[in-house]
Amino acid sequence: CGGMDLGFEGGLHLLLNFFTKDYIVDQLRRRLGFKHLPSYFYEIVSHMFKHRFFDVIVNFNFDEILDNAIEDEMCGATYHKVVSDIDIHPFSEFTTENRLKAPIYIKPHGSASSKSSMLFTSAQYVTISQEMRTFLKEVFLGTISSRDPGTSIKNINICVAGYSLRDID
């Protein structure tokens, strides 16, 4: 009725005026913390990830539905999961002979199981760490060595999920 649509992030930003981030994250985890929620898209994506049709998945969603699908599909196979700065290493450590050692799963806006990593409003997106920004840039450029910019991976197949084409990232 003539009301303004704040969108998901706008609504969460408004809630931060009344509740703590921890309370909001707890409520989101309670409502979104499903271990197995059927999603054919995520099942197909995780299968393609396992078989290296996707070398990298960048997931801007903080729910863990795709995380669980990947974990189930990989069955202990090696992949790198990057959710926070602790998980970030120089991109060259993820590569060997101009290719990735193992697929990489990146969640730049954090994950519901790691409260401190979560960024869930447009205002918080600008607080993404410089380490994460640099790592994402290296992934998208395929940069293996910052000292030798010509050294890069020529082909990296990247799948981006949870990106609304309006996010600052």
C-alpha positions as CSV (number, residue, x, y, z in Angstrom):
1,C,0.0,0.0,0.0
2,G,2.5,2.6,-1.1
3,G,5.1,1.2,1.4
4,M,8.8,1.1,0.6
5,D,10.3,-2.3,-0.2
6,L,13.5,-2.5,1.7
7,G,14.6,-5.8,0.4
8,F,16.2,-8.6,2.5
9,E,19.4,-6.7,3.3
10,G,17.5,-3.5,4.1
11,G,15.2,-5.3,6.4
12,L,18.1,-6.8,8.3
13,H,19.9,-3.5,8.5
14,L,16.7,-2.0,10.0
15,L,16.6,-4.8,12.6
16,L,20.2,-4.0,13.7
17,N,18.7,-0.8,15.2
18,F,16.7,-2.9,17.6
19,F,18.5,-6.2,18.1
20,T,22.2,-7.2,18.4
21,K,23.9,-8.9,15.5
22,D,24.3,-12.1,17.6
23,Y,20.5,-12.2,18.2
24,I,19.8,-11.7,14.5
25,V,22.4,-14.4,13.5
26,D,20.9,-16.8,16.0
27,Q,17.4,-16.3,14.6
28,L,18.7,-16.7,11.0
29,R,20.5,-19.9,11.9
30,R,17.4,-21.3,13.6
31,R,15.3,-20.6,10.5
32,L,17.9,-21.5,7.9
33,G,20.1,-24.1,9.6
34,F,18.7,-27.1,7.7
35,K,21.2,-29.9,7.2
36,H,19.4,-31.4,4.2
37,L,17.1,-29.3,2.1
38,P,16.4,-30.6,-1.3
39,S,17.8,-28.4,-4.0
40,Y,18.5,-29.8,-7.4
41,F,20.5,-26.8,-8.4
42,Y,22.9,-27.3,-5.5
43,E,23.1,-31.0,-6.0
44,I,24.1,-30.5,-9.7
45,V,26.6,-27.7,-8.8
46,S,28.2,-29.8,-6.1
47,H,28.5,-32.8,-8.4
48,M,30.1,-30.5,-11.1
49,F,32.4,-29.1,-8.4
50,K,33.5,-32.6,-7.4
51,H,34.3,-33.6,-11.0
52,R,36.1,-30.3,-11.6
53,F,33.6,-28.8,-14.1
54,F,33.8,-25.9,-11.7
55,D,37.2,-25.1,-10.2
56,V,35.9,-22.4,-7.9
57,I,32.5,-21.7,-6.4
58,V,31.9,-18.2,-4.9
59,N,28.7,-18.3,-2.8
60,F,27.4,-15.0,-1.4
61,N,24.7,-16.8,0.6
62,F,25.4,-17.3,4.3
63,D,23.0,-20.2,4.6
64,E,24.7,-23.6,4.5
65,I,22.5,-25.5,2.0
66,L,25.2,-25.5,-0.7
67,D,27.9,-26.2,1.9
68,N,26.1,-29.4,2.9
69,A,25.5,-30.5,-0.7
70,I,29.2,-30.1,-1.4
71,E,30.2,-31.8,1.8
72,D,27.9,-34.8,1.0
73,E,29.1,-35.0,-2.6
74,M,32.8,-34.7,-1.9
75,C,32.8,-37.6,0.6
76,G,36.1,-36.6,2.1
77,A,37.7,-35.6,-1.3
78,T,40.0,-32.6,-1.0
79,Y,38.8,-29.1,-1.6
80,H,39.6,-25.8,0.0
81,K,36.8,-23.9,1.9
82,V,37.4,-20.2,2.4
83,V,35.0,-18.5,4.8
84,S,37.1,-16.1,6.8
85,D,40.6,-14.6,6.8
86,I,41.9,-17.6,8.7
87,D,41.2,-19.8,5.7
88,I,43.1,-17.5,3.2
89,H,46.6,-18.4,2.1
90,P,48.5,-16.9,-0.8
91,F,46.8,-18.0,-4.0
92,S,50.0,-19.7,-5.1
93,E,49.6,-22.2,-2.3
94,F,46.4,-23.4,-3.9
95,T,48.1,-24.0,-7.3
96,T,50.6,-26.3,-8.9
97,E,52.0,-26.2,-12.4
98,N,49.6,-23.5,-13.5
99,R,46.4,-25.2,-12.3
100,L,44.5,-25.5,-9.0
101,K,45.6,-28.4,-6.7
102,A,41.9,-28.8,-5.6
103,P,38.7,-27.0,-6.1
104,I,38.0,-23.9,-4.0
105,Y,34.7,-23.0,-2.3
106,I,34.6,-19.3,-1.2
107,K,31.9,-17.6,1.0
108,P,32.9,-13.9,1.1
109,H,29.8,-12.9,3.2
110,G,30.5,-15.6,5.8
111,S,28.5,-18.6,6.9
112,A,25.7,-19.2,9.5
113,S,27.9,-21.6,11.5
114,S,30.6,-19.0,11.9
115,K,28.8,-16.0,13.5
116,S,31.7,-13.6,13.4
117,S,32.2,-14.2,9.7
118,M,28.7,-13.2,8.6
119,L,28.0,-10.0,6.6
120,F,24.3,-9.7,5.8
121,T,23.5,-6.1,5.0
122,S,24.6,-3.8,2.3
123,A,26.3,-1.6,4.8
124,Q,28.3,-4.6,6.1
125,Y,29.4,-5.6,2.6
126,V,31.8,-2.7,2.5
127,T,33.6,-4.2,5.6
128,I,34.7,-7.3,3.7
129,S,38.4,-7.7,4.7
130,Q,41.2,-6.6,2.4
131,E,42.6,-10.2,2.6
132,M,39.3,-11.6,1.2
133,R,39.2,-8.8,-1.5
134,T,42.8,-9.6,-2.6
135,F,42.1,-13.4,-2.6
136,L,39.0,-13.0,-4.7
137,K,40.9,-10.7,-7.1
138,E,43.7,-13.3,-7.4
139,V,41.1,-16.1,-8.0
140,F,39.3,-14.2,-10.7
141,L,42.5,-13.1,-12.4
142,G,44.2,-16.5,-11.9
143,T,47.2,-14.8,-10.5
144,I,49.8,-17.3,-9.2
145,S,52.6,-14.9,-8.4
146,S,52.3,-11.2,-7.4
147,R,56.0,-10.9,-8.3
148,D,55.4,-12.2,-11.8
149,P,52.1,-10.8,-13.1
150,G,52.4,-12.9,-16.3
151,T,52.2,-16.1,-14.3
152,S,48.6,-17.1,-14.1
153,I,46.2,-19.9,-14.6
154,K,44.7,-19.5,-18.0
155,N,41.4,-21.2,-17.5
156,I,39.4,-21.3,-14.2
157,N,35.8,-22.3,-14.3
158,I,34.0,-20.2,-11.7
159,C,30.4,-20.6,-10.5
160,V,28.9,-17.6,-8.6
161,A,25.8,-18.3,-6.5
162,G,23.7,-15.9,-4.4
163,Y,24.6,-12.8,-6.3
164,S,21.6,-10.6,-7.0
165,L,23.4,-8.3,-9.5
166,R,22.8,-5.4,-7.0
167,D,25.4,-6.3,-4.4
168,I,28.4,-4.1,-4.0
169,D,30.7,-7.1,-4.2
